[in-house]
Structure formats: structure tokens, C-alpha cells
Amino acid sequence: MTAPVVTGPGVGRWRTRLEAAVTARGRLCVGIDPHAELLASWGLDDTAAGLARFAELCVAAFADEVAVVKPQVAFFERFGSAGYAVLERTIASLRSAGVLVIADAKRGDIGSTSDAYAAAWLDPVSPLASDAVTVSPYLGPGALEPFVRRAVVHGAGLFVLARTSNPEGEQVQTARTLSGDTVAQHVVSAAEAVDREAGDAVAGLVVGATRGHGLDLREFSGPILAPGLGAQGASAADLPSLFEGASKLLLPNSSRDIARHGPDVTALRDAARRVRDEVERALA
């Protein structure tokens, strides 16, 4: 599962690249979440320099092993322009090594503001250009239109927040709409509609793996980013029942459970391999 994967702006459509990547390297998505406590546990200063070293070690460990890496933008953003410079280099290094990058930015707004966010994360001319970005639909699914448009043009992907792994989201996401569906199920339907209306397979979902999500995913054929593996309590063994019929492009995400093996690159790489192989065995 360590075959090279060709990625990059203009190199195939998003879904095609993703399918090739997970076939070659498995479905695991490794999160890069450089919070202060993690930097300290690696013996690094909580500074932009410490962040840069952390990112370099992650790239060295994961570049040839996993299909997808998800940097959490907030942990870079907290260092201001210096943090963004590290994030730019990290994204570029991973993508040049054939790793698909999901920028976990959770952007979502309206009109020109949403279009500017979409340009930042999906336009190949942007130094932050990623293969996909997480987006929030909670200003209304129509607010995602600029992201959809740019994703189609640039062969990129979107992961729409539907049923997140944080308990605080439950009250909103399980509330009922006038149609009787939950808000989260409405988001699933909206993501299905995105692909139909765009004429391209760009939309995915974020559905937490930490509990029963209560969603009907039988008609959803897109990728599902599933945070919560490892430190948040979900195990690979939980995945088949949680995502029955929707596992082909399921991307279980593990962050802390792998990162705790750093800063040794070999140990990080071995941890990623172990979790990746557990996921593949569970979903076989």
C-alpha cells in the first residue's frame, strides 16, 4: 500500500484521485493537530519554529505511507503569518509526495466572502491550495455554491459538516426540519444534490465515528470523513456497523493516537501503518 499516487492541480478529477489514492495506500486519514500540549510532548517549543519542526517530522513520517492527511488549520493559524507559512510548506510538501491534503478549515459564509475562502483553499494559484477543504453548511446549503463552483473548476473536493463527533453539536444536528428529517440528514441530501446539480463528484460528508450517527447513507456514494478514531474513543472494529454500505470511500481520521508516538519518525510511520492496516482489515 505504498505505491506512488499522482496528485496536484489539474491532475484528474477529485473523486478519481481519491479512489486511486485509497486503492494504493488505504483509507486512513491522518490528522495533523499541533496543539501546544502535543508540541511540548515532542520536546518542541510552542513557537512557529517548533511548529515548523513538528510539521517537517509529520511530512517525513506520512508522505510515503498514507493516502490522505488533514492539517487542522487553527493550530497553524494561531501563530499568525508565520504559522500560515508553515502550513503552506506542509501542504506543498505533502502534495508533491502524492498525499491528498484535506484542509480542515471549516469555512462557510455567503457571497463574495465565501468565494474568497474557496479561492484560498481550492484555487491552484493560492499557496494554501489543497485537494479538499471542510466546509460548514449552517448558513444554508446555498452558501456553499462558491465552494462548489471552484471545486468543479479546479478538480477539488469538499467535506460538508453533517454529523460531527463533538457532543455539543448533537442538539442542532439532530433537530428536526419542517420535512421531518434531522438537520444532519438534510445536509446529506444537500450534498447529494450538489453533485447532481454540479455534474461532478465533488461533495463529501463529515460524519463522526464516535457514536451512532442516525443517518441514512444508503444513497450517498461520495467520500465520508470520519473523525474520532483512537483518542476520541472509536475503534476500527466500530466502522463496519457505523458505516454499513458506505465504506468504499470512508476516510477514518486518527490524530492523537498516532501523534503520541512522535517525535521519532520511524515510530510515527509505524503507528500510521498499524492503524491503516487495522482499518483495512475491519472494512475488508
BAKOLKE-325442 format. One record per residue (C-alpha): x, y, z. Coordinates in steps of 0.02 Angstrom, whole numbers, padded with zeros to 5 digits, always signed. Layout:
XYZ
...
END
This chain:
+00000+00000+00000
+00144+00120-00026
+00130+00144-00214
+00156+00322-00276
-00001+00424-00312
-00001+00566-00437
-00095+00717-00370
-00097+00902-00396
-00197+01040-00479
-00265+00985-00647
-00212+00803-00624
-00380+00716-00640
-00544+00747-00551
-00555+00742-00362
-00652+00578-00349
-00536+00491-00471
-00381+00546-00375
-00458+00495-00209
-00507+00323-00271
-00331+00295-00339
-00252+00355-00176
-00354+00243-00060
-00327+00094-00175
-00139+00121-00167
-00120+00173+00015
-00278+00130+00110
-00421+00232+00182
-00340+00305+00337
-00335+00494+00352
-00201+00555+00472
-00237+00718+00561
-00100+00845+00596
-00156+00940+00751
-00007+01033+00826
-00083+01098+00987
+00028+01166+01123
+00024+01009+01230
+00074+00900+01085
+00221+01011+01038
+00279+01004+01219
+00265+00814+01223
+00380+00809+01072
+00506+00920+01161
+00467+01067+01046
+00438+01248+01092
+00264+01318+01069
+00327+01437+00936
+00324+01450+00747
+00495+01366+00744
+00429+01221+00849
+00278+01210+00735
+00391+01202+00582
+00493+01060+00655
+00334+00966+00702
+00267+00983+00526
+00431+00927+00448
+00431+00769+00553
+00250+00732+00506
+00287+00752+00321
+00438+00636+00336
+00333+00505+00426
+00175+00507+00322
+00225+00560+00146
+00252+00384+00078
+00129+00289+00187
-00046+00363+00191
-00169+00421+00060
-00240+00571+00150
-00177+00696+00279
-00287+00826+00364
-00199+00976+00439
-00307+01066+00567
-00290+01245+00508
-00325+01326+00677
-00166+01255+00755
-00062+01339+00620
-00167+01498+00616
-00133+01534+00799
+00045+01582+00752
-00015+01711+00627
+00078+01736+00464
+00223+01628+00522
+00102+01484+00555
+00021+01505+00386
+00193+01500+00305
+00224+01331+00390
+00053+01270+00333
+00089+01322+00153
+00253+01225+00152
+00171+01075+00235
+00030+01067+00108
+00150+01085-00038
+00270+00953+00029
+00133+00826+00060
+00051+00852-00109
+00217+00841-00201
+00241+00672-00116
+00074+00609-00182
-00027+00634-00023
-00201+00707-00039
-00224+00853+00081
-00390+00898+00162
-00377+01071+00239
-00481+01063+00397
-00534+01245+00390
-00723+01226+00416
-00758+01380+00312
-00932+01438+00265
-01005+01609+00231
-01106+01698+00098
-01073+01786-00066
-00903+01860-00101
-00836+01809+00069
-00872+01626+00036
-00795+01643-00136
-00636+01715-00060
-00624+01570+00061
-00649+01449-00083
-00512+01534-00183
-00392+01524-00036
-00410+01337-00012
-00453+01269-00185
-00377+01381-00319
-00210+01309-00379
-00132+01484-00382
-00157+01500-00194
-00011+01450-00083
-00140+01361+00027
-00213+01260-00117
-00271+01089-00055
-00355+00939-00132
-00510+00966-00025
-00574+01077+00116
-00700+01053+00256
-00849+01171+00244
-00994+01217+00356
-01171+01220+00283
-01251+01305+00432
-01280+01471+00343
-01384+01369+00222
-01326+01247+00089
-01337+01385-00041
-01193+01473+00045
-01081+01332-00017
-01111+01375-00200
-00944+01468-00222
-00852+01318-00150
-00944+01200-00267
-00907+01308-00418
-00722+01319-00381
-00710+01135-00334
-00782+01088-00504
-00667+01206-00598
-00510+01151-00506
-00546+00965-00484
-00553+00982-00295
-00666+00913-00159
-00775+00971-00015
-00816+00888+00150
-00979+00958+00217
-01007+00951+00406
-01157+00840+00436
-01146+00743+00600
-00989+00793+00691
-00900+00696+00829
-00917+00832+00963
-01062+00803+01085
-01105+00988+01084
-01162+00977+00903
-01297+00848+00937
-01436+00968+00987
-01425+01066+00824
-01383+00922+00707
-01523+00808+00768
-01656+00944+00771
-01800+00911+00651
-01835+01014+00497
-02010+01050+00430
-01995+00896+00319
-01966+00786+00472
-01784+00748+00432
-01647+00792+00553
-01538+00941+00508
-01394+00820+00481
-01497+00713+00362
-01546+00871+00268
-01360+00907+00247
-01336+00732+00175
-01474+00765+00048
-01398+00934+00007
-01228+00854-00025
-01310+00727-00141
-01394+00871-00234
-01229+00963-00253
-01156+00827-00362
-01315+00809-00465
-01327+00996-00498
-01140+01022-00525
-01123+00873-00641
-00965+00822-00549
-00923+00717-00396
-00853+00848-00277
-00956+00831-00117
-00913+00726+00034
-00975+00725+00213
-00902+00739+00387
-00984+00609+00498
-00908+00569+00666
-00861+00389+00707
-00881+00407+00895
-01064+00354+00907
-01215+00301+00806
-01247+00446+00689
-01427+00403+00645
-01405+00449+00462
-01470+00359+00309
-01315+00350+00199
-01377+00215+00079
-01396+00335-00066
-01237+00432-00031
-01094+00374-00141
-00967+00510-00100
-00822+00506+00022
-00854+00517+00209
-00726+00591+00326
-00750+00505+00494
-00657+00588+00639
-00643+00508+00809
-00534+00356+00781
-00417+00320+00926
-00408+00451+01064
-00590+00503+01045
-00647+00326+01076
-00690+00249+00908
-00602+00092+00850
-00577+00015+00680
-00693-00125+00733
-00835+00001+00753
-00827+00060+00573
-00920-00078+00479
-01078-00061+00583
-01073+00129+00591
-01049+00150+00404
-01131-00004+00331
-01144+00012+00143
-01043+00173+00141
-00865+00112+00169
-00789+00117-00005
-00730+00296+00015
-00739+00304+00204
-00591+00400+00273
-00574+00365+00460
-00469+00501+00539
-00342+00472+00677
-00238+00612+00750
-00184+00598+00932
-00173+00408+00933
-00038+00418+00800
+00044+00582+00853
+00080+00515+01028
+00216+00407+00951
+00317+00560+00897
+00437+00640+00876
+00526+00484+00813
+00487+00474+00627
+00501+00285+00620
+00381+00264+00766
+00258+00385+00687
+00268+00294+00521
+00244+00125+00606
+00093+00191+00703
+00013+00256+00543
+00043+00087+00458
-00033-00005+00606
-00191+00100+00611
-00206+00098+00422
-00195-00092+00418
-00322-00108+00561
-00443-00001+00462
-00420-00102+00303
-00444-00267+00394
-00602-00202+00478
-00677-00139+00315
-00624-00287+00206
END
